């Protein structure tokens, strides 16, 4: 199965093949600030499952583990389209919202719940972690 995520203006696209091995909801304050939302939901794919088309700009920050996280965004509209981290160099993340697919697989884990908004309700059966995911 091929899925295509794209930025708001359509100039940057990410095409993925197959289902993501992991879909994760993150409530950390860095994700809240980066997305402008109360949480970030990312689908994580093996590098060989991902193709990127279009120009991007890069934002780098330090993660909780001390490694770098790299966020690639459209230089025209500013939409974050994919990301990767030193802690898992073989994986590329894509924001689930960029797929604009209401049938996309649900998150299986919710992390950094110590900063989750108290009114946010998550799907039943999801794994919960007060901080980061254990590998």
N, CA, C and O atoms as a Tinker XYZ file with bonds, in Angstrom:
   540  protein
     1  N      0.840000   -1.177000    0.000000    73     2
     2  CA     0.000000    0.000000    0.000000    64     1     3
     3  C      0.889000    1.246000    0.000000    63     2     4     5
     4  O      1.797000    1.376000    0.821000    81     3
     5  N      0.615000    2.144000   -0.920000    73     3     6
     6  CA     1.320000    3.427000   -0.967000    64     5     7
     7  C      0.434000    4.503000   -0.359000    63     6     8     9
     8  O     -0.772000    4.549000   -0.603000    81     7
     9  N      1.056000    5.370000    0.437000    73     7    10
    10  CA     0.364000    6.534000    1.003000    64     9    11
    11  C      1.224000    7.752000    0.704000    63    10    12    13
    12  O      2.453000    7.673000    0.713000    81    11
    13  N      0.567000    8.886000    0.437000    73    11    14
    14  CA     1.304000   10.114000    0.182000    64    13    15
    15  C      0.892000   11.177000    1.187000    63    14    16    17
    16  O     -0.289000   11.481000    1.353000    81    15
    17  N      1.888000   11.727000    1.845000    73    15    18
    18  CA     1.702000   12.873000    2.734000    64    17    19
    19  C      2.195000   14.090000    1.971000    63    18    20    21
    20  O      3.139000   13.991000    1.187000    81    19
    21  N      1.571000   15.224000    2.190000    73    19    22
    22  CA     2.062000   16.433000    1.530000    64    21    23
    23  C      1.865000   17.640000    2.428000    63    22    24    25
    24  O      1.024000   17.649000    3.327000    81    23
    25  N      2.669000   18.656000    2.153000    73    23    26
    26  CA     2.584000   19.898000    2.912000    64    25    27
    27  C      1.348000   20.684000    2.481000    63    26    28    29
    28  O      0.646000   20.280000    1.554000    81    27
    29  N      1.083000   21.794000    3.144000    73    27    30
    30  CA    -0.105000   22.600000    2.865000    64    29    31
    31  C     -0.124000   23.147000    1.444000    63    30    32    33
    32  O     -1.193000   23.266000    0.845000    81    31
    33  N      1.044000   23.483000    0.892000    73    31    34
    34  CA     1.076000   24.047000   -0.459000    64    33    35
    35  C      1.311000   22.988000   -1.534000    63    34    36    37
    36  O      1.194000   23.290000   -2.721000    81    35
    37  N      1.640000   21.755000   -1.145000    73    35    38
    38  CA     1.799000   20.663000   -2.086000    64    37    39
    39  C      3.170000   20.527000   -2.730000    63    38    40    41
    40  O      3.360000   19.654000   -3.576000    81    39
    41  N      4.137000   21.368000   -2.352000    73    39    42
    42  CA     5.451000   21.315000   -2.982000    64    41    43
    43  C      6.385000   20.257000   -2.395000    63    42    44    45
    44  O      7.361000   19.874000   -3.040000    81    43
    45  N      6.101000   19.780000   -1.182000    73    43    46
    46  CA     6.920000   18.757000   -0.529000    64    45    47
    47  C      6.022000   17.562000   -0.230000    63    46    48    49
    48  O      4.987000   17.694000    0.424000    81    47
    49  N      6.435000   16.396000   -0.719000    73    47    50
    50  CA     5.633000   15.179000   -0.558000    64    49    51
    51  C      6.490000   14.053000   -0.004000    63    50    52    53
    52  O      7.687000   13.964000   -0.274000    81    51
    53  N      5.847000   13.202000    0.772000    73    51    54
    54  CA     6.493000   12.002000    1.297000    64    53    55
    55  C      5.593000   10.827000    0.937000    63    54    56    57
    56  O      4.419000   10.798000    1.309000    81    55
    57  N      6.141000    9.870000    0.218000    73    55    58
    58  CA     5.397000    8.669000   -0.153000    64    57    59
    59  C      5.945000    7.507000    0.659000    63    58    60    61
    60  O      7.156000    7.295000    0.728000    81    59
    61  N      5.043000    6.763000    1.266000    73    59    62
    62  CA     5.442000    5.616000    2.084000    64    61    63
    63  C      4.827000    4.346000    1.500000    63    62    64    65
    64  O      3.759000    4.374000    0.889000    81    63
    65  N      5.527000    3.238000    1.705000    73    63    66
    66  CA     5.006000    1.949000    1.268000    64    65    67
    67  C      4.798000    1.057000    2.491000    63    66    68    69
    68  O      5.635000    1.007000    3.392000    81    67
    69  N      3.682000    0.366000    2.501000    73    67    70
    70  CA     3.376000   -0.522000    3.612000    64    69    71
    71  C      2.889000    0.233000    4.835000    63    70    72    73
    72  O      2.857000    1.463000    4.862000    81    71
    73  N      2.513000   -0.530000    5.836000    73    71    74
    74  CA     2.063000    0.066000    7.090000    64    73    75
    75  C      3.258000    0.474000    7.934000    63    74    76    77
    76  O      4.316000   -0.151000    7.856000    81    75
    77  N      3.101000    1.516000    8.741000    73    75    78
    78  CA     4.188000    1.912000    9.628000    64    77    79
    79  C      4.345000    0.899000   10.761000    63    78    80    81
    80  O      3.345000    0.463000   11.330000    81    79
    81  N      5.577000    0.516000   11.101000    73    79    82
    82  CA     5.790000   -0.385000   12.237000    64    81    83
    83  C      5.335000    0.227000   13.570000    63    82    84    85
    84  O      5.050000   -0.492000   14.527000    81    83
    85  N      5.272000    1.567000   13.617000    73    83    86
    86  CA     4.895000    2.245000   14.858000    64    85    87
    87  C      4.150000    3.535000   14.542000    63    86    88    89
    88  O      4.556000    4.292000   13.660000    81    87
    89  N      3.059000    3.784000   15.264000    73    87    90
    90  CA     2.371000    5.082000   15.255000    64    89    91
    91  C      2.327000    5.526000   16.710000    63    90    92    93
    92  O      1.810000    4.813000   17.570000    81    91
    93  N      2.873000    6.712000   16.981000    73    91    94
    94  CA     3.051000    7.156000   18.360000    64    93    95
    95  C      2.494000    8.569000   18.556000    63    94    96    97
    96  O      2.687000    9.452000   17.720000    81    95
    97  N      1.806000    8.755000   19.670000    73    95    98
    98  CA     1.349000   10.081000   20.094000    64    97    99
    99  C      2.351000   10.617000   21.105000    63    98   100   101
   100  O      2.722000    9.914000   22.046000    81    99
   101  N      2.791000   11.851000   20.919000    73    99   102
   102  CA     3.756000   12.457000   21.833000    64   101   103
   103  C      3.183000   13.742000   22.408000    63   102   104   105
   104  O      2.683000   14.598000   21.678000    81   103
   105  N      3.262000   13.862000   23.727000    73   103   106
   106  CA     2.713000   15.015000   24.440000    64   105   107
   107  C      3.806000   15.915000   25.003000    63   106   108   109
   108  O      3.511000   16.803000   25.804000    81   107
   109  N      5.064000   15.708000   24.605000    73   107   110
   110  CA     6.139000   16.528000   25.175000    64   109   111
   111  C      5.935000   17.994000   24.784000    63   110   112   113
   112  O      5.331000   18.300000   23.756000    81   111
   113  N      6.440000   18.867000   25.607000    73   111   114
   114  CA     6.249000   20.289000   25.352000    64   113   115
   115  C      6.966000   20.756000   24.093000    63   114   116   117
   116  O      6.514000   21.705000   23.452000    81   115
   117  N      8.072000   20.114000   23.723000    73   115   118
   118  CA     8.760000   20.472000   22.484000    64   117   119
   119  C      7.867000   20.179000   21.277000    63   118   120   121
   120  O      7.806000   20.985000   20.349000    81   119
   121  N      7.179000   19.045000   21.278000    73   119   122
   122  CA     6.256000   18.729000   20.186000    64   121   123
   123  C      5.044000   19.656000   20.199000    63   122   124   125
   124  O      4.562000   20.062000   19.142000    81   123
   125  N      4.555000   19.988000   21.380000    73   123   126
   126  CA     3.434000   20.917000   21.456000    64   125   127
   127  C      3.815000   22.260000   20.834000    63   126   128   129
   128  O      3.038000   22.841000   20.077000    81   127
   129  N      4.995000   22.745000   21.153000    73   127   130
   130  CA     5.428000   24.034000   20.597000    64   129   131
   131  C      5.711000   23.946000   19.099000    63   130   132   133
   132  O      5.363000   24.855000   18.345000    81   131
   133  N      6.343000   22.853000   18.666000    73   131   134
   134  CA     6.687000   22.706000   17.250000    64   133   135
   135  C      5.449000   22.600000   16.375000    63   134   136   137
   136  O      5.409000   23.169000   15.284000    81   135
   137  N      4.432000   21.873000   16.847000    73   135   138
   138  CA     3.229000   21.666000   16.034000    64   137   139
   139  C      2.173000   22.750000   16.242000    63   138   140   141
   140  O      1.321000   22.962000   15.379000    81   139
   141  N      2.226000   23.430000   17.377000    73   139   142
   142  CA     1.170000   24.377000   17.698000    64   141   143
   143  C     -0.108000   23.676000   18.128000    63   142   144   145
   144  O     -1.172000   24.294000   18.164000    81   143
   145  N     -0.016000   22.405000   18.451000    73   143   146
   146  CA    -1.153000   21.599000   18.865000    64   145   147
   147  C     -0.866000   21.007000   20.244000    63   146   148   149
   148  O      0.226000   21.188000   20.784000    81   147
   149  N     -1.842000   20.303000   20.812000    73   147   150
   150  CA    -1.663000   19.732000   22.141000    64   149   151
   151  C     -0.876000   18.433000   22.127000    63   150   152   153
   152  O     -0.465000   17.946000   23.180000    81   151
   153  N     -0.659000   17.863000   20.938000    73   151   154
   154  CA     0.142000   16.663000   20.811000    64   153   155
   155  C      0.599000   16.499000   19.368000    63   154   156   157
   156  O      0.086000   17.142000   18.452000    81   155
   157  N      1.560000   15.638000   19.197000    73   155   158
   158  CA     2.047000   15.265000   17.865000    64   157   159
   159  C      1.777000   13.777000   17.705000    63   158   160   161
   160  O      2.018000   13.000000   18.628000    81   159
   161  N      1.277000   13.373000   16.540000    73   159   162
   162  CA     1.123000   11.961000   16.235000    64   161   163
   163  C      1.972000   11.680000   15.005000    63   162   164   165
   164  O      1.772000   12.266000   13.941000    81   163
   165  N      2.922000   10.773000   15.175000    73   163   166
   166  CA     3.844000   10.452000   14.095000    64   165   167
   167  C      3.782000    8.984000   13.725000    63   166   168   169
   168  O      3.616000    8.116000   14.581000    81   167
   169  N      3.918000    8.722000   12.428000    73   167   170
   170  CA     4.031000    7.356000   11.911000    64   169   171
   171  C      5.499000    7.130000   11.585000    63   170   172   173
   172  O      6.130000    7.949000   10.917000    81   171
   173  N      6.027000    6.028000   12.055000    73   171   174
   174  CA     7.460000    5.746000   11.912000    64   173   175
   175  C      7.662000    4.587000   10.959000    63   174   176   177
   176  O      7.095000    3.509000   11.138000    81   175
   177  N      8.485000    4.825000    9.934000    73   175   178
   178  CA     8.738000    3.869000    8.870000    64   177   179
   179  C     10.230000    3.572000    8.782000    63   178   180   181
   180  O     11.055000    4.403000    9.162000    81   179
   181  N     10.575000    2.391000    8.283000    73   179   182
   182  CA    11.964000    2.096000    7.951000    64   181   183
   183  C     12.348000    2.958000    6.754000    63   182   184   185
   184  O     11.508000    3.252000    5.903000    81   183
   185  N     13.614000    3.364000    6.686000    73   183   186
   186  CA    14.069000    4.249000    5.615000    64   185   187
   187  C     13.663000    3.756000    4.235000    63   186   188   189
   188  O     13.256000    4.549000    3.385000    81   187
   189  N     13.772000    2.454000    4.009000    73   187   190
   190  CA    13.475000    1.920000    2.678000    64   189   191
   191  C     11.990000    1.999000    2.318000    63   190   192   193
   192  O     11.628000    1.754000    1.167000    81   191
   193  N     11.125000    2.334000    3.276000    73   191   194
   194  CA     9.694000    2.488000    3.022000    64   193   195
   195  C      9.322000    3.915000    2.615000    63   194   196   197
   196  O      8.154000    4.186000    2.337000    81   195
   197  N     10.296000    4.834000    2.577000    73   195   198
   198  CA     9.994000    6.262000    2.426000    64   197   199
   199  C     10.702000    6.864000    1.218000    63   198   200   201
   200  O     11.884000    6.609000    0.984000    81   199
   201  N      9.956000    7.675000    0.448000    73   199   202
   202  CA    10.531000    8.482000   -0.628000    64   201   203
   203  C     10.079000    9.930000   -0.430000    63   202   204   205
   204  O      8.894000   10.195000   -0.227000    81   203
   205  N     11.029000   10.860000   -0.492000    73   203   206
   206  CA    10.744000   12.287000   -0.313000    64   205   207
   207  C     10.941000   12.986000   -1.648000    63   206   208   209
   208  O     11.953000   12.779000   -2.318000    81   207
   209  N      9.978000   13.813000   -2.035000    73   207   210
   210  CA    10.062000   14.597000   -3.262000    64   209   211
   211  C      9.820000   16.061000   -2.938000    63   210   212   213
   212  O      8.801000   16.410000   -2.342000    81   211
   213  N     10.757000   16.917000   -3.328000    73   211   214
   214  CA    10.624000   18.354000   -3.111000    64   213   215
   215  C     11.687000   18.869000   -2.164000    63   214   216   217
   216  O     12.320000   18.107000   -1.433000    81   215
   217  N     11.869000   20.170000   -2.192000    73   215   218
   218  CA    12.873000   20.826000   -1.352000    64   217   219
   219  C     12.365000   20.973000    0.076000    63   218   220   221
   220  O     11.166000   21.115000    0.316000    81   219
   221  N     13.308000   20.937000    1.022000    73   219   222
   222  CA    12.941000   21.133000    2.425000    64   221   223
   223  C     14.006000   21.964000    3.122000    63   222   224   225
   224  O     15.135000   22.093000    2.648000    81   223
   225  N     13.617000   22.520000    4.256000    73   223   226
   226  CA    14.543000   23.180000    5.173000    64   225   227
   227  C     14.614000   22.311000    6.416000    63   226   228   229
   228  O     13.772000   21.438000    6.627000    81   227
   229  N     15.624000   22.556000    7.235000    73   227   230
   230  CA    15.909000   21.693000    8.373000    64   229   231
   231  C     15.905000   22.476000    9.679000    63   230   232   233
   232  O     16.455000   23.574000    9.765000    81   231
   233  N     15.268000   21.888000   10.701000    73   231   234
   234  CA    15.322000   22.388000   12.071000    64   233   235
   235  C     15.866000   21.252000   12.923000    63   234   236   237
   236  O     15.344000   20.138000   12.868000    81   235
   237  N     16.912000   21.515000   13.714000    73   235   238
   238  CA    17.532000   20.488000   14.550000    64   237   239
   239  C     17.404000   20.901000   16.010000    63   238   240   241
   240  O     17.616000   22.061000   16.361000    81   239
   241  N     17.052000   19.929000   16.861000    73   239   242
   242  CA    17.028000   20.176000   18.299000    64   241   243
   243  C     17.578000   18.959000   19.016000    63   242   244   245
   244  O     17.672000   17.873000   18.444000    81   243
   245  N     17.937000   19.153000   20.269000    73   243   246
   246  CA    18.423000   18.055000   21.094000    64   245   247
   247  C     17.236000   17.342000   21.724000    63   246   248   249
   248  O     16.314000   17.978000   22.233000    81   247
   249  N     17.270000   16.022000   21.684000    73   247   250
   250  CA    16.216000   15.224000   22.290000    64   249   251
   251  C     16.508000   14.931000   23.747000    63   250   252   253
   252  O     17.578000   15.266000   24.254000    81   251
   253  N     15.561000   14.310000   24.413000    73   251   254
   254  CA    15.706000   13.973000   25.830000    64   253   255
   255  C     16.871000   13.024000   26.065000    63   254   256   257
   256  O     17.468000   13.026000   27.142000    81   255
   257  N     17.198000   12.208000   25.058000    73   255   258
   258  CA    18.298000   11.253000   25.197000    64   257   259
   259  C     19.663000   11.905000   24.975000    63   258   260   261
   260  O     20.698000   11.270000   25.175000    81   259
   261  N     19.661000   13.175000   24.563000    73   259   262
   262  CA    20.912000   13.875000   24.271000    64   261   263
   263  C     21.281000   13.840000   22.806000    63   262   264   265
   264  O     22.156000   14.593000   22.378000    81   263
   265  N     20.633000   12.977000   22.015000    73   263   266
   266  CA    20.883000   12.914000   20.579000    64   265   267
   267  C     20.109000   13.995000   19.845000    63   266   268   269
   268  O     19.252000   14.665000   20.421000    81   267
   269  N     20.415000   14.154000   18.591000    73   267   270
   270  CA    19.756000   15.172000   17.759000    64   269   271
   271  C     18.494000   14.622000   17.113000    63   270   272   273
   272  O     18.418000   13.450000   16.744000    81   271
   273  N     17.505000   15.502000   16.988000    73   271   274
   274  CA    16.302000   15.238000   16.210000    64   273   275
   275  C     16.293000   16.238000   15.074000    63   274   276   277
   276  O     16.537000   17.426000   15.286000    81   275
   277  N     16.010000   15.763000   13.856000    73   275   278
   278  CA    15.993000   16.623000   12.682000    64   277   279
   279  C     14.584000   16.647000   12.092000    63   278   280   281
   280  O     14.000000   15.600000   11.810000    81   279
   281  N     14.050000   17.847000   11.912000    73   279   282
   282  CA    12.717000   18.048000   11.354000    64   281   283
   283  C     12.865000   18.752000   10.021000    63   282   284   285
   284  O     13.483000   19.814000    9.939000    81   283
   285  N     12.298000   18.162000    8.970000    73   283   286
   286  CA    12.375000   18.709000    7.618000    64   285   287
   287  C     11.021000   19.320000    7.282000    63   286   288   289
   288  O      9.989000   18.657000    7.384000    81   287
   289  N     11.034000   20.587000    6.881000    73   287   290
   290  CA     9.787000   21.277000    6.623000    64   289   291
   291  C      9.828000   21.999000    5.287000    63   290   292   293
   292  O     10.901000   22.286000    4.757000    81   291
   293  N      8.663000   22.285000    4.756000    73   291   294
   294  CA     8.540000   22.964000    3.474000    64   293   295
   295  C      9.008000   24.409000    3.621000    63   294   296   297
   296  O      8.540000   25.112000    4.517000    81   295
   297  N      9.926000   24.872000    2.760000    73   295   298
   298  CA    10.401000   26.253000    2.852000    64   297   299
   299  C      9.352000   27.275000    2.420000    63   298   300   301
   300  O      9.508000   28.465000    2.692000    81   299
   301  N      8.290000   26.833000    1.754000    73   299   302
   302  CA     7.245000   27.753000    1.300000    64   301   303
   303  C      6.140000   27.919000    2.334000    63   302   304   305
   304  O      5.811000   29.043000    2.714000    81   303
   305  N      5.558000   26.801000    2.799000    73   303   306
   306  CA     4.412000   26.897000    3.717000    64   305   307
   307  C      4.754000   26.572000    5.171000    63   306   308   309
   308  O      3.963000   26.868000    6.067000    81   307
   309  N      5.916000   25.971000    5.419000    73   307   310
   310  CA     6.354000   25.693000    6.788000    64   309   311
   311  C      5.876000   24.384000    7.388000    63   310   312   313
   312  O      6.175000   24.104000    8.549000    81   311
   313  N      5.146000   23.574000    6.639000    73   311   314
   314  CA     4.651000   22.300000    7.173000    64   313   315
   315  C      5.804000   21.327000    7.416000    63   314   316   317
   316  O      6.630000   21.107000    6.530000    81   315
   317  N      5.859000   20.746000    8.619000    73   315   318
   318  CA     6.827000   19.677000    8.889000    64   317   319
   319  C      6.354000   18.432000    8.151000    63   318   320   321
   320  O      5.199000   18.023000    8.275000    81   319
   321  N      7.270000   17.830000    7.374000    73   319   322
   322  CA     6.880000   16.688000    6.547000    64   321   323
   323  C      7.539000   15.379000    6.931000    63   322   324   325
   324  O      6.966000   14.313000    6.702000    81   323
   325  N      8.728000   15.434000    7.509000    73   323   326
   326  CA     9.348000   14.202000    7.992000    64   325   327
   327  C     10.423000   14.563000    8.996000    63   326   328   329
   328  O     10.845000   15.715000    9.095000    81   327
   329  N     10.862000   13.543000    9.748000    73   327   330
   330  CA    11.842000   13.778000   10.801000    64   329   331
   331  C     12.597000   12.496000   11.065000    63   330   332   333
   332  O     12.133000   11.402000   10.744000    81   331
   333  N     13.774000   12.647000   11.658000    73   331   334
   334  CA    14.571000   11.495000   12.053000    64   333   335
   335  C     15.353000   11.862000   13.307000    63   334   336   337
   336  O     15.425000   13.030000   13.687000    81   335
   337  N     15.936000   10.852000   13.942000    73   335   338
   338  CA    16.626000   11.062000   15.208000    64   337   339
   339  C     17.870000   10.191000   15.287000    63   338   340   341
   340  O     17.908000    9.093000   14.732000    81   339
   341  N     18.884000   10.689000   15.980000    73   339   342
   342  CA    20.111000    9.926000   16.187000    64   341   343
   343  C     19.838000    8.590000   16.874000    63   342   344   345
   344  O     20.510000    7.596000   16.599000    81   343
   345  N     18.852000    8.573000   17.767000    73   343   346
   346  CA    18.567000    7.373000   18.550000    64   345   347
   347  C     18.068000    6.215000   17.669000    63   346   348   349
   348  O     18.249000    5.052000   18.031000    81   347
   349  N     17.454000    6.511000   16.536000    73   347   350
   350  CA    16.978000    5.486000   15.584000    64   349   351
   351  C     17.285000    5.946000   14.159000    63   350   352   353
   352  O     16.372000    6.357000   13.443000    81   351
   353  N     18.546000    5.887000   13.732000    73   351   354
   354  CA    18.926000    6.418000   12.419000    64   353   355
   355  C     18.325000    5.668000   11.231000    63   354   356   357
   356  O     18.350000    6.173000   10.109000    81   355
   357  N     17.787000    4.477000   11.462000    73   355   358
   358  CA    17.191000    3.676000   10.387000    64   357   359
   359  C     15.705000    3.961000   10.179000    63   358   360   361
   360  O     15.059000    3.315000    9.355000    81   359
   361  N     15.153000    4.938000   10.933000    73   359   362
   362  CA    13.715000    5.209000   10.925000    64   361   363
   363  C     13.446000    6.647000   10.503000    63   362   364   365
   364  O     14.175000    7.567000   10.873000    81   363
   365  N     12.378000    6.823000    9.716000    73   363   366
   366  CA    11.911000    8.160000    9.326000    64   365   367
   367  C     10.480000    8.307000    9.817000    63   366   368   369
   368  O      9.641000    7.437000    9.580000    81   367
   369  N     10.208000    9.401000   10.495000    73   367   370
   370  CA     8.865000    9.688000   10.976000    64   369   371
   371  C      8.155000   10.648000   10.045000    63   370   372   373
   372  O      8.782000   11.508000    9.426000    81   371
   373  N      6.853000   10.498000    9.951000    73   371   374
   374  CA     6.011000   11.381000    9.147000    64   373   375
   375  C      4.806000   11.761000   10.004000    63   374   376   377
   376  O      4.156000   10.881000   10.569000    81   375
   377  N      4.493000   13.069000   10.112000    73   375   378
   378  CA     3.305000   13.452000   10.869000    64   377   379
   379  C      2.047000   12.837000   10.239000    63   378   380   381
   380  O      1.816000   12.974000    9.038000    81   379
   381  N      1.249000   12.170000   11.052000    73   379   382
   382  CA     0.062000   11.486000   10.553000    64   381   383
   383  C     -0.894000   12.466000    9.867000    63   382   384   385
   384  O     -1.514000   12.117000    8.863000    81   383
   385  N     -1.017000   13.662000   10.386000    73   383   386
   386  CA    -1.919000   14.648000    9.785000    64   385   387
   387  C     -1.561000   15.015000    8.357000    63   386   388   389
   388  O     -2.432000   15.419000    7.586000    81   387
   389  N     -0.288000   14.880000    7.989000    73   387   390
   390  CA     0.144000   15.217000    6.629000    64   389   391
   391  C     -0.418000   14.231000    5.602000    63   390   392   393
   392  O     -0.463000   14.539000    4.411000    81   391
   393  N     -0.845000   13.056000    6.049000    73   391   394
   394  CA    -1.476000   12.101000    5.134000    64   393   395
   395  C     -2.925000   12.488000    4.843000    63   394   396   397
   396  O     -3.484000   12.069000    3.829000    81   395
   397  N     -3.539000   13.283000    5.724000    73   395   398
   398  CA    -4.940000   13.696000    5.569000    64   397   399
   399  C     -5.831000   12.483000    5.284000    63   398   400   401
   400  O     -6.675000   12.513000    4.389000    81   399
   401  N     -5.626000   11.422000    6.059000    73   399   402
   402  CA    -6.343000   10.166000    5.877000    64   401   403
   403  C     -6.999000    9.764000    7.196000    63   402   404   405
   404  O     -6.317000    9.272000    8.095000    81   403
   405  N     -8.318000    9.967000    7.326000    73   403   406
   406  CA    -8.977000    9.619000    8.582000    64   405   407
   407  C     -8.988000    8.125000    8.887000    63   406   408   409
   408  O     -9.344000    7.727000    9.996000    81   407
   409  N     -8.604000    7.294000    7.922000    73   407   410
   410  CA    -8.546000    5.846000    8.136000    64   409   411
   411  C     -7.141000    5.372000    8.508000    63   410   412   413
   412  O     -6.899000    4.169000    8.600000    81   411
   413  N     -6.206000    6.314000    8.723000    73   411   414
   414  CA    -4.832000    5.951000    9.062000    64   413   415
   415  C     -4.818000    5.140000   10.361000    63   414   416   417
   416  O     -5.645000    5.380000   11.241000    81   415
   417  N     -3.896000    4.186000   10.495000    73   415   418
   418  CA    -3.848000    3.381000   11.727000    64   417   419
   419  C     -3.724000    4.234000   12.997000    63   418   420   421
   420  O     -3.069000    5.276000   13.002000    81   419
   421  N     -4.361000    3.773000   14.054000    73   419   422
   422  CA    -4.336000    4.458000   15.351000    64   421   423
   423  C     -2.948000    4.382000   15.987000    63   422   424   425
   424  O     -2.169000    3.481000   15.677000    81   423
   425  N     -2.642000    5.327000   16.874000    73   423   426
   426  CA    -1.413000    5.200000   17.667000    64   425   427
   427  C     -1.494000    3.952000   18.547000    63   426   428   429
   428  O     -2.568000    3.556000   19.000000    81   427
   429  N     -0.330000    3.347000   18.775000    73   427   430
   430  CA    -0.278000    2.188000   19.666000    64   429   431
   431  C      0.340000    2.549000   21.007000    63   430   432   433
   432  O      0.240000    1.787000   21.968000    81   431
   433  N      0.978000    3.710000   21.070000    73   431   434
   434  CA     1.591000    4.160000   22.313000    64   433   435
   435  C      1.474000    5.682000   22.415000    63   434   436   437
   436  O      1.492000    6.395000   21.412000    81   435
   437  N      1.355000    6.150000   23.642000    73   435   438
   438  CA     1.294000    7.573000   23.958000    64   437   439
   439  C      2.427000    7.869000   24.942000    63   438   440   441
   440  O      2.488000    7.272000   26.017000    81   439
   441  N      3.327000    8.796000   24.574000    73   439   442
   442  CA     4.508000    9.064000   25.392000    64   441   443
   443  C      4.510000   10.493000   25.926000    63   442   444   445
   444  O      3.785000   11.361000   25.439000    81   443
   445  N      5.346000   10.710000   26.941000    73   443   446
   446  CA     5.476000   11.996000   27.635000    64   445   447
   447  C      4.119000   12.458000   28.179000    63   446   448   449
   448  O      3.761000   13.632000   28.083000    81   447
   449  N      3.380000   11.510000   28.748000    73   447   450
   450  CA     2.058000   11.828000   29.266000    64   449   451
   451  C      2.085000   12.716000   30.504000    63   450   452   453
   452  O      1.046000   13.238000   30.907000    81   451
   453  N      3.248000   12.895000   31.109000    73   451   454
   454  CA     3.301000   13.816000   32.251000    64   453   455
   455  C      2.961000   15.241000   31.814000    63   454   456   457
   456  O      2.612000   16.066000   32.659000    81   455
   457  N      3.054000   15.554000   30.513000    73   455   458
   458  CA     2.666000   16.885000   30.030000    64   457   459
   459  C      1.451000   16.822000   29.097000    63   458   460   461
   460  O      1.209000   17.755000   28.331000    81   459
   461  N      0.688000   15.725000   29.161000    73   459   462
   462  CA    -0.539000   15.579000   28.370000    64   461   463
   463  C     -1.622000   16.496000   28.931000    63   462   464   465
   464  O     -1.752000   16.638000   30.147000    81   463
   465  N     -2.387000   17.109000   28.057000    73   463   466
   466  CA    -3.513000   17.934000   28.493000    64   465   467
   467  C     -4.570000   17.046000   29.149000    63   466   468   469
   468  O     -4.952000   16.016000   28.593000    81   467
   469  N     -5.033000   17.440000   30.313000    73   467   470
   470  CA    -5.907000   16.598000   31.135000    64   469   471
   471  C     -7.227000   16.248000   30.446000    63   470   472   473
   472  O     -7.831000   15.229000   30.781000    81   471
   473  N     -7.686000   17.049000   29.508000    73   471   474
   474  CA    -8.970000   16.813000   28.857000    64   473   475
   475  C     -8.864000   15.938000   27.610000    63   474   476   477
   476  O     -9.883000   15.575000   27.022000    81   475
   477  N     -7.646000   15.597000   27.206000    73   475   478
   478  CA    -7.447000   14.795000   25.997000    64   477   479
   479  C     -7.705000   13.327000   26.293000    63   478   480   481
   480  O     -7.102000   12.762000   27.205000    81   479
   481  N     -8.596000   12.705000   25.529000    73   479   482
   482  CA    -8.941000   11.300000   25.701000    64   481   483
   483  C     -8.340000   10.512000   24.532000    63   482   484   485
   484  O     -8.506000   10.888000   23.372000    81   483
   485  N     -7.657000    9.441000   24.841000    73   483   486
   486  CA    -6.998000    8.609000   23.832000    64   485   487
   487  C     -7.781000    7.326000   23.601000    63   486   488   489
   488  O     -8.606000    6.944000   24.430000    81   487
   489  N     -7.526000    6.652000   22.472000    73   487   490
   490  CA    -8.259000    5.414000   22.180000    64   489   491
   491  C     -7.980000    4.329000   23.211000    63   490   492   493
   492  O     -6.882000    4.277000   23.765000    81   491
   493  N     -8.944000    3.469000   23.476000    73   491   494
   494  CA    -8.713000    2.362000   24.415000    64   493   495
   495  C     -7.662000    1.405000   23.859000    63   494   496   497
   496  O     -7.519000    1.253000   22.646000    81   495
   497  N     -6.932000    0.767000   24.767000    73   495   498
   498  CA    -5.953000   -0.234000   24.380000    64   497   499
   499  C     -4.577000    0.310000   24.042000    63   498   500   501
   500  O     -3.661000   -0.460000   23.755000    81   499
   501  N     -4.420000    1.608000   24.072000    73   499   502
   502  CA    -3.135000    2.215000   23.757000    64   501   503
   503  C     -2.189000    2.065000   24.953000    63   502   504   505
   504  O     -2.626000    2.113000   26.103000    81   503
   505  N     -0.907000    1.885000   24.682000    73   503   506
   506  CA     0.106000    1.818000   25.741000    64   505   507
   507  C      0.407000    3.244000   26.209000    63   506   508   509
   508  O      0.397000    4.177000   25.406000    81   507
   509  N      0.673000    3.410000   27.499000    73   507   510
   510  CA     0.925000    4.742000   28.070000    64   509   511
   511  C      2.302000    4.786000   28.723000    63   510   512   513
   512  O      2.708000    3.849000   29.410000    81   511
   513  N      3.014000    5.892000   28.496000    73   511   514
   514  CA     4.329000    6.096000   29.123000    64   513   515
   515  C      4.410000    7.531000   29.626000    63   514   516   517
   516  O      4.128000    8.470000   28.882000    81   515
   517  N      4.790000    7.698000   30.873000    73   515   518
   518  CA     4.893000    9.038000   31.443000    64   517   519
   519  C      6.007000    9.843000   30.792000    63   518   520   521
   520  O      5.933000   11.069000   30.711000    81   519
   521  N      7.038000    9.148000   30.331000    73   519   522
   522  CA     8.124000    9.814000   29.625000    64   521   523
   523  C      8.280000    9.184000   28.255000    63   522   524   525
   524  O      7.291000    8.972000   27.553000    81   523
   525  N      9.502000    8.884000   27.869000    73   523   526
   526  CA     9.711000    8.385000   26.512000    64   525   527
   527  C      9.477000    6.886000   26.409000    63   526   528   529
   528  O      9.394000    6.161000   27.400000    81   527
   529  N      9.379000    6.472000   25.176000    73   527   530
   530  CA     9.176000    5.060000   24.860000    64   529   531
   531  C     10.449000    4.289000   25.146000    63   530   532   533
   532  O     11.551000    4.760000   24.863000    81   531
   533  N     10.296000    3.122000   25.700000    73   531   534
   534  CA    11.423000    2.219000   25.893000    64   533   535
   535  C     11.623000    1.459000   24.586000    63   534   536   537
   536  O     10.662000    0.909000   24.047000    81   535
   537  N     12.836000    1.415000   24.071000    73   535   538
   538  CA    13.071000    0.791000   22.749000    64   537   539
   539  C     12.750000   -0.649000   22.710000    63   538   540
   540  O     12.901000   -1.287000   21.668000    81   539
